């Protein structure tokens, strides 16, 4: 598999990499087999989620010399993350949920707190994860972060100049959600779109070896065709104003006042496809939307101003129709 420079960090990462979301529901045996297969096929970068360490700790240790590993957290969680995954260090440590100028200011302060851990060898590269294009340029201008993890897919059109400027400043771009959390079923067109941008790697939450195989096949020819362009136009019309990026701000920093799991409901399409359209969300969770009193707090928090109150019942209706 081809690799690309991760900015000026000195490392090269595979064109596609493995997102760790699937490990939240995969069993240990399947998770280990997935990692083994990815390494065998040349994928050399994985982003791991807190809470999954017990399932993948041994696989990470087995492949440590052939694998770049990242996670998200802060100066208070770093050492616990290392302990959870049985690691001496992370290659990349990301400050996440940074989606406003105030949060960016706090992240810059936190970056200073993290430097002592870098000097101790507990991580090598400092990065930042954001869902808000409005702060891409301020992040680049801060000259604090060596890596940016941002959502990149064919639904959202971001000015290519931003990615070019990041490259010019030596910042590596990790493209998360290239398949829009499972919303883009035409995976070949979706992957080609992302990898034709000046990004370092497309990080994909693959859960099955079959998914890894089909995504790798796309890499043989990344030329965008007229058919691909037509797909991009149509999917933007369909999802451009209703697509949820699953950033979690709808329930952050406090949950819904009616205890509705808003993010889970907004993710129903992804959860359905991950379970092969089998119903894996409880009736209690689905019925929770009946408690919604239309306060609009979730919409106020959403960086993309999605009409969440309108979308919640639509998501449940779709889920009940499509799953068995």
PECOR-V76172 format. One line per field, one symbol per residue. phi: phi as a letter, one per 30 degrees, with the letter a starting at -180 (. if undefined). psi: psi as a letter, one per 20 degrees, with the letter a starting at -180 (. if undefined). A space follows every 10 residues. Layout:
BEGIN
phi = ???
psi = ???
END
This chain:
BEGIN
phi = .dcbdchcdj cccdecbcdc ddddbddddd dddddeddde cjdbbbccce jceddceddd ddcedcbcbb acladdcedd dedecicdac dbbcdbhcbb dddddddddd edddeddddd idacbcbbcb ccedcededd ddhccdbccb dbaddcccee dddddddedi cdccdchdch ijdcdddddd ddedddcdcd acccddcbee dddddddddd acddcedded ddddddddce cbdddidjdd bbdcdedchd deddddcedd ddddchicdb cddedddddd dechdidddd dddchddddd deddddeddd dccb
psi = pqqqpmckii qpqqhqroqj hhihiqrggh gghggggggh jjpjpppqpp ijhhhjghhg ghjhijpppr rqbahiighh ggggjkqhqq hpppprknjr hghgghhggh hhhihhhghi jirgpprqpq johijgghgg hhkhpiqpoq porigpoqoh hghghgghjj ppooorlhjl kihnhmhggg ggggiirmrg qoopmpiqhh ggghhhhhih ojpprhgghg gggghhhgih jippikhjih jpiqrpijkp mgggghjhgg hghhklkqoj pqhgghihii ipjkhjghhh hpijlqmghh hghhgggggh hiq.
END
